[in-house]
Amino acid sequence: MLLAGLVIGQFACGLTIQAGASRLLFTMSRDGALPASLARLSSRGVPWLPIVLIALTGFIGLFVDVVTSASFINFGAFSAFTLVNIAVIVHGHRHRLGRGLWGIIAWMVLPGAAALVDFYLLCKLDVDAVVVGSIWLGLGVAWLAWITRGFTQAPPKLSFETTA
């Protein structure tokens, strides 16, 4: 009975990820953050290419063990948290929010400590996850540089309009 519940839960989780990630790719391409070819809809109004890409990615996951896949997921989380904390420090410095003792603690010390802890944990992950994740992160930064014309233009804004 426990195994049946586990299989049903994992299947439901996989469907949720499939639907959410493919819609995210569609929306990002519709808004100009990814190539426009991902925003094409089928005759039924389904973004078929993002669905196929996410399905292929999930299929690759069938050949990866749990420890390695957890390292890949943690690389994404730790690198995102590290970069968010660095962005908080830059934002606080740029807008001069770190005035006074509490401002320095809130906008410099706490995010700096969190970024260091996240980076430390990032370095303790599986080597394969760090290498592949770093390449993926580098490709993302290169793509951002491309769509912002060398960081001279603002990145595309999220649109809340729906397509029929």
DSSP file (Angstrom, degrees, kcal/mol; ACC not computed):
  #  RESIDUE AA STRUCTURE BP1 BP2  ACC     N-H-->O    O-->H-N    N-H-->O    O-->H-N    TCO  KAPPA ALPHA  PHI   PSI    X-CA   Y-CA   Z-CA
    1    1 A M     >        0   0    0      0, 0.0     4,-2.1     0, 0.0     5,-0.2   0.000 360.0 360.0 360.0 -40.9    0.0    0.0    0.0
    2    2 A L  H  >  +     0   0    0      1,-0.2     4,-2.2     2,-0.2     5,-0.1   0.908 360.0  51.3 -63.5 -41.6    2.8    2.4    0.8
    3    3 A L  H  > S+     0   0    0      1,-0.2     4,-2.5     2,-0.2    -1,-0.2   0.895 108.1  51.7 -64.0 -39.5    4.5    1.7   -2.5
    4    4 A A  H  > S+     0   0    0      1,-0.2     4,-2.5     2,-0.2    -1,-0.2   0.914 110.4  48.7 -63.3 -42.1    1.3    2.4   -4.4
    5    5 A G  H  X S+     0   0    0     -4,-2.1     4,-2.4     1,-0.2    -1,-0.2   0.880 111.0  50.9 -63.5 -38.0    1.0    5.7   -2.6
    6    6 A L  H  X S+     0   0    0     -4,-2.2     4,-2.5     2,-0.2    -2,-0.2   0.917 111.3  46.9 -65.4 -44.2    4.6    6.5   -3.4
    7    7 A V  H  X S+     0   0    0     -4,-2.5     4,-2.4     2,-0.2    -2,-0.2   0.926 113.9  47.4 -65.2 -44.6    4.1    5.7   -7.1
    8    8 A I  H  X S+     0   0    0     -4,-2.5     4,-2.5     1,-0.2    -2,-0.2   0.913 113.0  49.4 -63.0 -42.5    0.9    7.7   -7.4
    9    9 A G  H  X S+     0   0    0     -4,-2.4     4,-2.3     2,-0.2    -2,-0.2   0.904 112.5  46.6 -63.6 -42.3    2.5   10.7   -5.6
   10   10 A Q  H  X S+     0   0    0     -4,-2.5     4,-2.5     2,-0.2    -1,-0.2   0.886 112.2  50.8 -68.6 -37.7    5.6   10.7   -7.8
   11   11 A F  H  X S+     0   0    0     -4,-2.4     4,-2.2     2,-0.2    -2,-0.2   0.932 112.0  47.0 -63.3 -45.3    3.4   10.4  -10.9
   12   12 A A  H  X S+     0   0    0     -4,-2.5     4,-2.1     1,-0.2    -2,-0.2   0.895 112.5  50.0 -64.0 -39.8    1.3   13.3   -9.8
   13   13 A C  H  X S+     0   0    0     -4,-2.3     4,-2.4     1,-0.2    -1,-0.2   0.907 109.5  51.5 -65.3 -41.4    4.4   15.4   -9.0
   14   14 A G  H  X S+     0   0    0     -4,-2.5     4,-2.5     1,-0.2    -2,-0.2   0.892 109.4  49.6 -62.6 -40.6    5.8   14.6  -12.4
   15   15 A L  H  X S+     0   0    0     -4,-2.2     4,-2.6     2,-0.2     5,-0.2   0.899 110.6  50.6 -65.2 -39.5    2.7   15.7  -14.2
   16   16 A T  H  X S+     0   0    0     -4,-2.1     4,-2.7     2,-0.2     5,-0.3   0.926 112.2  46.1 -63.9 -44.7    2.7   19.0  -12.2
   17   17 A I  H  X S+     0   0    0     -4,-2.4     4,-2.8     2,-0.2     5,-0.4   0.919 112.1  52.2 -63.4 -43.6    6.3   19.6  -13.0
   18   18 A Q  H  X S+     0   0    0     -4,-2.5     4,-1.7     1,-0.2     5,-0.2   0.935 114.7  41.1 -57.8 -49.1    5.6   18.8  -16.7
   19   19 A A  H  X S+     0   0    0     -4,-2.6     4,-1.8     2,-0.2    -2,-0.2   0.931 119.0  44.4 -67.9 -46.1    2.7   21.2  -16.9
   20   20 A G  H  X S+     0   0    0     -4,-2.7     4,-2.1    -5,-0.2    -2,-0.2   0.930 114.9  45.7 -66.9 -46.9    4.3   24.0  -14.9
   21   21 A A  H  X S+     0   0    0     -4,-2.8     4,-2.4    -5,-0.3    -1,-0.2   0.888 112.9  50.0 -67.3 -38.6    7.7   24.0  -16.5
   22   22 A S  H  X S+     0   0    0     -4,-1.7     4,-2.2    -5,-0.4    -1,-0.2   0.898 111.8  48.3 -68.1 -37.5    6.4   23.8  -20.0
   23   23 A R  H  X S+     0   0    0     -4,-1.8     4,-2.8    -5,-0.2    -2,-0.2   0.866 109.8  53.5 -67.3 -35.6    4.1   26.7  -19.4
   24   24 A L  H  X S+     0   0    0     -4,-2.1     4,-2.7     2,-0.2     5,-0.2   0.931 109.3  47.5 -64.0 -45.4    7.0   28.6  -17.9
   25   25 A L  H  X S+     0   0    0     -4,-2.4     4,-2.2     2,-0.2     5,-0.2   0.917 112.8  50.0 -60.2 -42.9    9.1   28.1  -21.0
   26   26 A F  H  X S+     0   0    0     -4,-2.2     4,-2.5     2,-0.2    -2,-0.2   0.943 112.9  45.6 -60.2 -48.6    6.1   29.1  -23.2
   27   27 A T  H  X S+     0   0    0     -4,-2.8     4,-2.0     1,-0.2     6,-0.2   0.903 112.0  51.0 -64.7 -42.2    5.6   32.3  -21.2
   28   28 A M  H  <>S+     0   0    0     -4,-2.7     5,-2.6     1,-0.2     6,-1.0   0.886 113.4  45.3 -63.9 -37.6    9.2   33.2  -21.1
   29   29 A S  H ><5S+     0   0    0     -4,-2.2     3,-0.9     4,-0.2    -2,-0.2   0.872 110.5  53.7 -73.9 -34.8    9.5   32.8  -24.9
   30   30 A R  H 3<5S+     0   0    0     -4,-2.5    -2,-0.2     1,-0.2    -1,-0.2   0.870 110.3  48.1 -63.3 -35.8    6.3   34.7  -25.4
   31   31 A D  T 3<5S-     0   0    0     -4,-2.0    -1,-0.2    -5,-0.2    -2,-0.2   0.455 122.3-105.7 -86.7  -0.9    7.7   37.6  -23.4
   32   32 A G  T < 5S+     0   0    0     -3,-0.9    -3,-0.2    -4,-0.3    -2,-0.1   0.518  92.0 110.8  94.8   5.5   11.0   37.6  -25.3
   33   33 A A  S   <S+     0   0    0     -5,-2.6    -4,-0.2    -6,-0.2   114,-0.1   0.705  84.9  28.6 -85.4 -19.7   13.3   36.0  -22.7
   34   34 A L  S    S-     0   0    0     -6,-1.0    -2,-0.2    -9,-0.1     5,-0.1  -0.849 110.9 -64.6-129.7 167.3   13.7   32.8  -24.7
   35   35 A P    >   -     0   0    0      0, 0.0     3,-1.6     0, 0.0     4,-0.2  -0.216  44.4-124.9 -55.9 142.8   13.5   32.1  -28.5
   36   36 A A  G >  S+     0   0    0      1,-0.3     3,-1.8     2,-0.2     4,-0.2   0.697 101.8  77.3 -64.4 -20.7   10.1   32.8  -30.0
   37   37 A S  G >  S+     0   0    0      1,-0.3     3,-0.9     2,-0.2    -1,-0.3   0.782  87.3  60.6 -63.2 -24.6    9.9   29.3  -31.4
   38   38 A L  G <  S+     0   0    0     -3,-1.6    -1,-0.3     1,-0.2    -2,-0.2   0.629  96.9  61.4 -75.0 -12.1    9.0   28.0  -27.9
   39   39 A A  G <  S+     0   0    0     -3,-1.8    -1,-0.2    -4,-0.2     2,-0.2   0.425  75.6 115.6 -95.3   0.9    5.9   30.2  -27.9
   40   40 A R    <   -     0   0    0     -3,-0.9     9,-0.4    -4,-0.2     2,-0.3  -0.500  54.3-148.3 -73.1 139.7    4.2   28.6  -30.9
   41   41 A L        -     0   0    0     -2,-0.2    -2,-0.1     6,-0.2    -1,-0.0  -0.781  10.0-122.1-106.6 150.4    1.0   26.9  -30.2
   42   42 A S    >   -     0   0    0      4,-2.4     3,-2.0    -2,-0.3    -1,-0.1  -0.206  44.6 -88.9 -75.4 178.4   -0.5   23.8  -31.8
   43   43 A S  T 3  S+     0   0    0      1,-0.3    -1,-0.1     2,-0.1    -2,-0.0   0.735 131.6  54.4 -63.4 -20.5   -4.0   23.9  -33.5
   44   44 A R  T 3  S-     0   0    0      2,-0.1    -1,-0.3     0, 0.0    -3,-0.0   0.409 123.3-104.8 -91.4   1.5   -5.4   23.0  -30.1
   45   45 A G  S <  S+     0   0    0     -3,-2.0    -2,-0.1     1,-0.3    -4,-0.0   0.776  75.5 138.4  82.3  27.6   -3.7   25.9  -28.3
   46   46 A V        -     0   0    0      3,-0.0    -4,-2.4     1,-0.0     2,-1.9  -0.901  59.0-129.9-109.3 131.1   -1.0   23.7  -26.7
   47   47 A P     >  +     0   0    0      0, 0.0     4,-1.4     0, 0.0    -6,-0.2  -0.570  36.9 175.2 -76.0  85.6    2.7   24.8  -26.5
   48   48 A W  H  >  +     0   0    0     -2,-1.9     4,-2.3    -8,-0.2     5,-0.2   0.844  65.5  56.7 -68.3 -37.9    3.9   21.5  -27.8
   49   49 A L  H  > S+     0   0    0     -9,-0.4     4,-2.5     1,-0.2    -1,-0.2   0.931 107.6  46.8 -66.1 -46.1    7.6   22.2  -28.1
   50   50 A P  H  > S+     0   0    0      0, 0.0     4,-2.4     0, 0.0     5,-0.2   0.885 111.9  53.0 -61.0 -35.2    8.1   23.2  -24.4
   51   51 A I  H  X S+     0   0    0     -4,-1.4     4,-2.2     2,-0.2    -2,-0.2   0.922 110.6  46.5 -64.4 -43.0    6.2   20.1  -23.4
   52   52 A V  H  X S+     0   0    0     -4,-2.3     4,-2.5     2,-0.2    -1,-0.2   0.910 111.9  51.1 -65.4 -42.1    8.4   17.9  -25.6
   53   53 A L  H  X S+     0   0    0     -4,-2.5     4,-2.1     1,-0.2    -2,-0.2   0.917 112.4  45.3 -62.6 -43.5   11.6   19.5  -24.2
   54   54 A I  H  X S+     0   0    0     -4,-2.4     4,-2.5     2,-0.2    -1,-0.2   0.886 112.0  52.7 -67.7 -37.7   10.5   19.1  -20.6
   55   55 A A  H  X S+     0   0    0     -4,-2.2     4,-2.2    -5,-0.2    -2,-0.2   0.914 109.7  48.5 -63.2 -42.4    9.5   15.5  -21.3
   56   56 A L  H  X S+     0   0    0     -4,-2.5     4,-2.0     2,-0.2    -2,-0.2   0.896 110.7  51.1 -64.0 -39.9   12.9   14.7  -22.8
   57   57 A T  H  X S+     0   0    0     -4,-2.1     4,-1.4     1,-0.2    -2,-0.2   0.923 111.0  48.1 -62.2 -44.0   14.6   16.3  -19.8
   58   58 A G  H  X S+     0   0    0     -4,-2.5     4,-0.5     1,-0.2    -2,-0.2   0.858 107.6  56.1 -64.0 -35.0   12.5   14.1  -17.5
   59   59 A F  H >< S+     0   0    0     -4,-2.2     3,-1.2     1,-0.2     4,-0.3   0.890 103.9  53.1 -64.6 -39.4   13.4   11.1  -19.6
   60   60 A I  H >< S+     0   0    0     -4,-2.0     3,-1.8     1,-0.3    -1,-0.2   0.868  99.9  64.6 -61.0 -35.7   17.1   11.8  -19.1
   61   61 A G  H >< S+     0   0    0     -4,-1.4     3,-1.3     1,-0.3    -1,-0.3   0.697  85.4  72.6 -62.4 -19.2   16.3   11.8  -15.4
   62   62 A L  T << S+     0   0    0     -3,-1.2    -1,-0.3    -4,-0.5    -2,-0.2   0.752  97.4  49.6 -65.4 -22.6   15.4    8.1  -15.6
   63   63 A F  T <  S+     0   0    0     -3,-1.8     2,-0.4    -4,-0.3    -1,-0.2   0.266  95.3  86.5-101.8  10.7   19.1    7.3  -15.9
   64   64 A V  S <  S-     0   0    0     -3,-1.3     2,-0.0    -4,-0.1     0, 0.0  -0.914  76.1-124.1-113.3 136.5   20.3    9.4  -13.0
   65   65 A D     >  -     0   0    0     -2,-0.4     4,-2.4     1,-0.1     5,-0.2  -0.267  28.3-105.7 -75.2 168.7   20.5    8.1   -9.4
   66   66 A V  H  > S+     0   0    0      1,-0.2     4,-2.4     2,-0.2     5,-0.2   0.872 116.8  52.6 -64.5 -40.1   18.8    9.8   -6.6
   67   67 A V  H  > S+     0   0    0      2,-0.2     4,-1.9     1,-0.2    -1,-0.2   0.923 112.3  44.8 -63.9 -44.4   22.0   11.2   -5.0
   68   68 A T  H  > S+     0   0    0      2,-0.2     4,-2.2     1,-0.2    -2,-0.2   0.917 113.7  49.3 -66.8 -43.0   23.1   12.8   -8.3
   69   69 A S  H  X S+     0   0    0     -4,-2.4     4,-2.4     1,-0.2    -2,-0.2   0.887 109.8  52.1 -65.2 -36.9   19.7   14.2   -9.1
   70   70 A A  H  X S+     0   0    0     -4,-2.4     4,-2.8    -5,-0.2    -1,-0.2   0.889 108.3  51.9 -64.3 -37.7   19.5   15.7   -5.6
   71   71 A S  H  X S+     0   0    0     -4,-1.9     4,-2.3     2,-0.2    -2,-0.2   0.902 109.3  49.6 -64.3 -40.3   22.9   17.3   -6.1
   72   72 A F  H  X S+     0   0    0     -4,-2.2     4,-1.8     2,-0.2    -2,-0.2   0.926 113.0  46.3 -63.4 -44.2   21.7   18.8   -9.4
   73   73 A I  H  X S+     0   0    0     -4,-2.4     4,-2.1     1,-0.2    -2,-0.2   0.920 113.1  49.4 -63.7 -43.5   18.6   20.2   -7.7
   74   74 A N  H  X S+     0   0    0     -4,-2.8     4,-3.3     1,-0.2     5,-0.3   0.846 105.5  57.9 -66.9 -32.8   20.6   21.5   -4.8
   75   75 A F  H  X S+     0   0    0     -4,-2.3     4,-2.6     1,-0.2     5,-0.3   0.943 108.1  46.9 -60.2 -45.5   23.0   23.2   -7.2
   76   76 A G  H  X S+     0   0    0     -4,-1.8     4,-2.0     2,-0.2    -2,-0.2   0.921 115.8  44.8 -61.1 -44.0   20.2   25.2   -8.7
   77   77 A A  H  X S+     0   0    0     -4,-2.1     4,-2.8     2,-0.2     5,-0.2   0.952 116.0  44.8 -66.7 -49.7   18.8   26.1   -5.3
   78   78 A F  H  X S+     0   0    0     -4,-3.3     4,-2.5     1,-0.2    -2,-0.2   0.889 114.4  48.3 -65.6 -39.2   22.1   27.1   -3.7
   79   79 A S  H  X S+     0   0    0     -4,-2.6     4,-2.4    -5,-0.3    -1,-0.2   0.908 113.1  48.6 -68.1 -38.7   23.3   29.1   -6.7
   80   80 A A  H  X S+     0   0    0     -4,-2.0     4,-2.4    -5,-0.3    -2,-0.2   0.935 113.3  46.7 -63.9 -45.4   20.0   30.9   -6.9
   81   81 A F  H  X S+     0   0    0     -4,-2.8     4,-2.3     2,-0.2    -2,-0.2   0.899 112.1  51.1 -64.2 -39.7   20.1   31.7   -3.2
   82   82 A T  H  X S+     0   0    0     -4,-2.5     4,-2.1    -5,-0.2    -1,-0.2   0.945 112.7  45.0 -61.2 -47.8   23.7   32.9   -3.4
   83   83 A L  H  X S+     0   0    0     -4,-2.4     4,-2.3     1,-0.2    -2,-0.2   0.856 111.3  53.1 -67.5 -35.0   22.9   35.2   -6.3
   84   84 A V  H  X S+     0   0    0     -4,-2.4     4,-2.0     2,-0.2    -1,-0.2   0.922 109.7  48.6 -64.8 -43.0   19.8   36.5   -4.7
   85   85 A N  H  X S+     0   0    0     -4,-2.3     4,-1.8     2,-0.2    -2,-0.2   0.889 111.5  49.2 -65.3 -38.1   21.7   37.4   -1.5
   86   86 A I  H  X S+     0   0    0     -4,-2.1     4,-2.5     1,-0.2    -1,-0.2   0.897 109.3  53.1 -64.6 -39.2   24.4   39.1   -3.6
   87   87 A A  H  X S+     0   0    0     -4,-2.3     4,-2.8     1,-0.2    -2,-0.2   0.863 105.9  53.7 -63.9 -35.4   21.7   41.0   -5.4
   88   88 A V  H  X S+     0   0    0     -4,-2.0     4,-2.8     2,-0.2    -1,-0.2   0.918 109.6  47.8 -63.8 -42.8   20.3   42.2   -2.1
   89   89 A I  H  X S+     0   0    0     -4,-1.8     4,-2.5     2,-0.2    -2,-0.2   0.937 113.8  46.4 -63.3 -46.4   23.7   43.5   -1.1
   90   90 A V  H  X S+     0   0    0     -4,-2.5     4,-3.1     2,-0.2    -2,-0.2   0.917 113.7  49.1 -62.9 -43.4   24.1   45.3   -4.5
   91   91 A H  H  X S+     0   0    0     -4,-2.8     4,-2.3     2,-0.2    -2,-0.2   0.927 112.2  48.0 -61.9 -45.7   20.6   46.7   -4.3
   92   92 A G  H  <>S+     0   0    0     -4,-2.8     5,-3.0    15,-0.2     6,-0.7   0.894 115.6  44.4 -62.7 -39.9   21.2   48.0   -0.7
   93   93 A H  H ><5S+     0   0    0     -4,-2.5     3,-0.9     3,-0.2    -2,-0.2   0.919 113.2  50.5 -69.6 -43.3   24.5   49.6   -1.7
   94   94 A R  H 3<5S+     0   0    0     -4,-3.1    -2,-0.2     1,-0.2    -1,-0.2   0.871 119.2  36.5 -63.6 -38.1   23.1   51.1   -4.9
   95   95 A H  T 3<5S-     0   0    0     -4,-2.3    -1,-0.2    -5,-0.2    -2,-0.2   0.249 109.5-120.1-101.0  12.0   20.1   52.7   -3.1
   96   96 A R  T < 5 +     0   0    0     -3,-0.9     3,-0.3    -4,-0.2    -3,-0.2   0.887  64.3 143.8  52.5  47.1   22.1   53.5    0.0
   97   97 A L      < +     0   0    0     -5,-3.0     2,-0.7    -6,-0.2    -4,-0.2   0.589  48.2  82.2 -89.7 -11.6   19.8   51.4    2.2
   98   98 A G        +     0   0    0     -6,-0.7     2,-0.3     9,-0.1    -1,-0.2  -0.196  60.9 136.8 -89.4  44.5   22.6   50.2    4.5
   99   99 A R     >  +     0   0    0     -2,-0.7     4,-0.8    -3,-0.3     5,-0.1  -0.703  55.6   9.1 -91.4 143.4   22.6   53.3    6.7
  100  100 A G  H  > S-     0   0    0     -2,-0.3     4,-2.2     3,-0.2     5,-0.2   0.039 102.2 -67.5  76.2 169.3   22.9   52.9   10.4
  101  101 A L  H  > S+     0   0    0      1,-0.2     4,-2.3     2,-0.2     5,-0.2   0.927 133.9  45.0 -62.0 -47.9   23.6   49.7   12.4
  102  102 A W  H  > S+     0   0    0      1,-0.2     4,-2.9     2,-0.2    -1,-0.2   0.853 112.2  52.6 -68.5 -33.6   20.4   48.0   11.5
  103  103 A G  H  X S+     0   0    0     -4,-0.8     4,-2.7     2,-0.2     5,-0.3   0.908 110.3  47.5 -66.3 -41.1   20.6   49.0    7.9
  104  104 A I  H  X>S+     0   0    0     -4,-2.2     5,-2.3     2,-0.2     4,-1.8   0.911 115.0  46.2 -65.4 -42.0   24.1   47.5    7.6
  105  105 A I  I  <>S+     0   0    0     -4,-2.3     5,-2.7     3,-0.2    -2,-0.2   0.943 118.1  42.0 -64.5 -46.5   23.0   44.3    9.3
  106  106 A A  I  <5S+     0   0    0     -4,-2.9    -2,-0.2     1,-0.2    -1,-0.2   0.865 126.6  29.6 -71.0 -36.8   19.9   44.0    7.2
  107  107 A W  I  <5S+     0   0    0     -4,-2.7   -15,-0.2    -5,-0.2   -14,-0.2   0.567 135.6  15.5-104.2 -10.4   21.4   44.9    3.8
  108  108 A M  I  X5S+     0   0    0     -4,-1.8     4,-1.7    -5,-0.3    -3,-0.2   0.682 121.5  42.4-126.3 -55.6   25.0   43.8    4.1
  109  109 A V  I  ><S+     0   0    0     -5,-2.3     4,-2.8     2,-0.2     5,-0.2   0.959 115.7  43.0 -69.8 -53.6   25.8   41.5    7.0
  110  110 A L  H  ><S+     0   0    0     -5,-2.7     4,-2.5     1,-0.2     5,-0.2   0.938 118.7  42.9 -63.1 -48.4   22.9   39.0    6.9
  111  111 A P  H  > S+     0   0    0      0, 0.0     4,-2.5     0, 0.0    -1,-0.2   0.879 114.8  52.3 -64.9 -33.1   22.8   38.6    3.1
  112  112 A G  H  X S+     0   0    0     -4,-1.7     4,-2.1     2,-0.2    -2,-0.2   0.925 111.2  45.6 -65.8 -43.8   26.6   38.4    3.0
  113  113 A A  H  X S+     0   0    0     -4,-2.8     4,-2.4     2,-0.2    -1,-0.2   0.911 113.6  50.0 -64.4 -41.8   26.6   35.6    5.6
  114  114 A A  H  X S+     0   0    0     -4,-2.5     4,-2.7    -5,-0.2    -2,-0.2   0.901 109.6  51.0 -63.7 -40.5   23.8   33.8    3.8
  115  115 A A  H  X S+     0   0    0     -4,-2.5     4,-2.5     2,-0.2    -1,-0.2   0.896 110.5  49.6 -64.4 -39.6   25.7   34.0    0.5
  116  116 A L  H  X S+     0   0    0     -4,-2.1     4,-2.4     2,-0.2    -2,-0.2   0.921 112.2  47.0 -65.2 -43.6   28.8   32.6    2.1
  117  117 A V  H  X S+     0   0    0     -4,-2.4     4,-2.5     2,-0.2     5,-0.2   0.931 113.8  48.3 -63.4 -45.1   26.9   29.7    3.7
  118  118 A D  H  X S+     0   0    0     -4,-2.7     4,-2.3     1,-0.2    -2,-0.2   0.911 112.3  48.6 -61.6 -42.2   25.1   29.0    0.4
  119  119 A F  H  X S+     0   0    0     -4,-2.5     4,-2.0     2,-0.2    -1,-0.2   0.892 110.0  52.0 -66.3 -38.8   28.4   29.1   -1.5
  120  120 A Y  H  X S+     0   0    0     -4,-2.4     4,-0.8     2,-0.2    -2,-0.2   0.938 112.0  45.7 -60.3 -47.6   30.0   26.8    1.0
  121  121 A L  H >< S+     0   0    0     -4,-2.5     3,-0.6     1,-0.2     4,-0.3   0.864 109.5  56.4 -64.2 -35.8   27.2   24.3    0.6
  122  122 A L  H >< S+     0   0    0     -4,-2.3     3,-1.2     1,-0.2    -1,-0.2   0.896 104.7  52.0 -60.6 -41.4   27.4   24.7   -3.2
  123  123 A C  H 3< S+     0   0    0     -4,-2.0    -1,-0.2     1,-0.2    -2,-0.2   0.681 103.0  60.0 -71.1 -17.4   31.1   23.7   -3.1
  124  124 A K  T << S+     0   0    0     -4,-0.8    -1,-0.2    -3,-0.6    -2,-0.2   0.427  85.2 104.2 -90.7   0.1   30.2   20.5   -1.1
  125  125 A L  S <  S-     0   0    0     -3,-1.2     5,-0.0    -4,-0.3    -3,-0.0  -0.231  89.0 -67.7 -76.9 170.4   28.0   19.1   -3.8
  126  126 A D     >  -     0   0    0    -59,-0.2     4,-2.0     1,-0.1     3,-0.2  -0.292  44.7-125.6 -55.3 137.9   28.8   16.3   -6.2
  127  127 A V  H  > S+     0   0    0      1,-0.2     4,-2.7     2,-0.2     5,-0.2   0.876 109.2  54.4 -58.7 -40.7   31.5   17.3   -8.7
  128  128 A D  H  > S+     0   0    0      1,-0.2     4,-2.7     2,-0.2     5,-0.3   0.907 108.4  49.2 -61.3 -41.1   29.3   16.4  -11.7
  129  129 A A  H  > S+     0   0    0     -3,-0.2     4,-2.5     1,-0.2     5,-0.2   0.897 111.9  48.4 -65.8 -39.7   26.5   18.6  -10.4
  130  130 A V  H  X S+     0   0    0     -4,-2.0     4,-2.2     2,-0.2    -2,-0.2   0.917 114.7  45.0 -67.0 -42.7   28.9   21.5   -9.9
  131  131 A V  H  X S+     0   0    0     -4,-2.7     4,-2.1     2,-0.2    -2,-0.2   0.966 119.4  39.4 -66.2 -52.6   30.5   21.2  -13.3
  132  132 A V  H  X S+     0   0    0     -4,-2.7     4,-2.5     1,-0.2    -2,-0.2   0.911 117.7  50.2 -65.6 -41.3   27.2   20.7  -15.3
  133  133 A G  H  X S+     0   0    0     -4,-2.5     4,-2.8    -5,-0.3    -1,-0.2   0.882 109.7  50.6 -63.7 -38.6   25.4   23.3  -13.1
  134  134 A S  H  X S+     0   0    0     -4,-2.2     4,-2.7    -5,-0.2    -1,-0.2   0.896 110.8  48.8 -66.6 -39.7   28.2   25.8  -13.7
  135  135 A I  H  X S+     0   0    0     -4,-2.1     4,-2.5     2,-0.2    -2,-0.2   0.931 113.0  47.8 -62.9 -44.3   28.1   25.3  -17.4
  136  136 A W  H  X S+     0   0    0     -4,-2.5     4,-2.1     2,-0.2    -2,-0.2   0.911 112.7  48.5 -63.4 -42.9   24.3   25.7  -17.3
  137  137 A L  H  X S+     0   0    0     -4,-2.8     4,-2.4     2,-0.2    -1,-0.2   0.906 111.0  51.1 -63.0 -42.2   24.6   28.9  -15.2
  138  138 A G  H  X S+     0   0    0     -4,-2.7     4,-2.5     1,-0.2    -2,-0.2   0.900 109.0  50.5 -62.1 -41.3   27.3   30.2  -17.6
  139  139 A L  H  X S+     0   0    0     -4,-2.5     4,-2.5     2,-0.2    -1,-0.2   0.888 109.9  51.3 -62.8 -38.6   25.0   29.6  -20.6
  140  140 A G  H  X S+     0   0    0     -4,-2.1     4,-2.4     2,-0.2    -2,-0.2   0.911 110.9  46.7 -64.9 -42.6   22.2   31.4  -18.8
  141  141 A V  H  X S+     0   0    0     -4,-2.4     4,-2.4     2,-0.2    -2,-0.2   0.899 112.6  50.6 -66.1 -40.0   24.4   34.4  -18.1
  142  142 A A  H  X S+     0   0    0     -4,-2.5     4,-2.1     2,-0.2    -2,-0.2   0.911 110.6  49.1 -63.5 -41.6   25.6   34.4  -21.7
  143  143 A W  H  X S+     0   0    0     -4,-2.5     4,-2.6     2,-0.2     5,-0.2   0.912 110.8  50.3 -64.3 -41.6   22.0   34.3  -22.9
  144  144 A L  H  X S+     0   0    0     -4,-2.4     4,-1.5     1,-0.2     7,-0.3   0.901 109.6  50.9 -62.3 -40.8   21.1   37.2  -20.6
  145  145 A A  H  <>S+     0   0    0     -4,-2.4     5,-3.6     1,-0.2     6,-0.6   0.893 111.2  50.1 -62.1 -38.6   24.0   39.2  -22.0
  146  146 A W  H ><5S+     0   0    0     -4,-2.1     3,-1.3     3,-0.2    -2,-0.2   0.947 112.4  43.4 -65.4 -49.8   22.8   38.4  -25.5
  147  147 A I  H 3<5S+     0   0    0     -4,-2.6    -1,-0.2     1,-0.3    -2,-0.2   0.686 116.5  48.0 -75.7 -15.7   19.2   39.5  -25.0
  148  148 A T  T 3X>S-     0   0    0     -4,-1.5     5,-2.1    -5,-0.2     4,-1.8   0.241 113.8-116.6-103.3  12.9   20.2   42.6  -23.1
  149  149 A R  T <45S-     0   0    0     -3,-1.3     3,-0.3     1,-0.2    -3,-0.2   0.942  85.6 -31.7  52.7  55.0   22.8   43.6  -25.7
  150  150 A G  T  4<S-     0   0    0     -5,-3.6    -1,-0.2     1,-0.2    -5,-0.1   0.843 114.8 -61.0  74.6  34.1   25.7   43.2  -23.4
  151  151 A F  T  45S+     0   0    0     -6,-0.6    -1,-0.2    -7,-0.3    -2,-0.2   0.746 112.5 114.7  63.0  27.5   23.7   44.3  -20.3
  152  152 A T  T  <5 +     0   0    0     -4,-1.8     2,-0.3    -3,-0.3    -3,-0.2   0.596  69.8  50.5 -98.7 -13.7   23.0   47.7  -21.8
  153  153 A Q  S   <S-     0   0    0     -5,-2.1    -2,-0.1     1,-0.0    -3,-0.0  -0.862  93.6-100.1-120.0 156.9   19.2   47.2  -22.1
  154  154 A A        -     0   0    0     -2,-0.3     3,-0.1     1,-0.1    -2,-0.1  -0.450  44.0-107.4 -70.3 146.4   16.7   46.0  -19.5
  155  155 A P        -     0   0    0      0, 0.0    -1,-0.1     0, 0.0  -122,-0.1  -0.304  51.9 -74.8 -68.5 162.3   15.7   42.3  -19.7
  156  156 A P        -     0   0    0      0, 0.0     2,-0.2     0, 0.0  -124,-0.1  -0.237  50.7-124.1 -58.8 144.8   12.2   41.6  -21.0
  157  157 A K        -     0   0    0   -126,-0.1     2,-0.3    -3,-0.1  -124,-0.1  -0.618  24.8-104.1 -90.5 150.5    9.4   42.2  -18.6
  158  158 A L        -     0   0    0     -2,-0.2     2,-0.4  -126,-0.1    -1,-0.1  -0.571  33.6-147.8 -72.7 131.4    6.8   39.6  -17.6
  159  159 A S        -     0   0    0     -2,-0.3  -128,-0.1  -132,-0.2  -129,-0.0  -0.860  12.4-162.9-103.3 136.5    3.5   40.1  -19.3
  160  160 A F        +     0   0    0     -2,-0.4     2,-0.2     2,-0.1    -1,-0.1   0.269  55.3 115.3 -99.3  10.6    0.3   39.1  -17.5
  161  161 A E        -     0   0    0      1,-0.0     2,-0.3     0, 0.0    -2,-0.1  -0.566  59.6-137.7 -78.2 143.3   -1.8   39.1  -20.7
  162  162 A T        -     0   0    0     -2,-0.2     2,-0.4     2,-0.0    -2,-0.1  -0.723   8.1-130.7-100.5 152.9   -3.2   35.7  -21.7
  163  163 A T              0   0    0     -2,-0.3     0, 0.0     1,-0.1     0, 0.0  -0.825 360.0 360.0-101.8 143.1   -3.2   34.3  -25.1
  164  164 A A              0   0    0     -2,-0.4    -1,-0.1     0, 0.0    -2,-0.0   0.465 360.0 360.0 -83.7 360.0   -6.4   32.9  -26.5
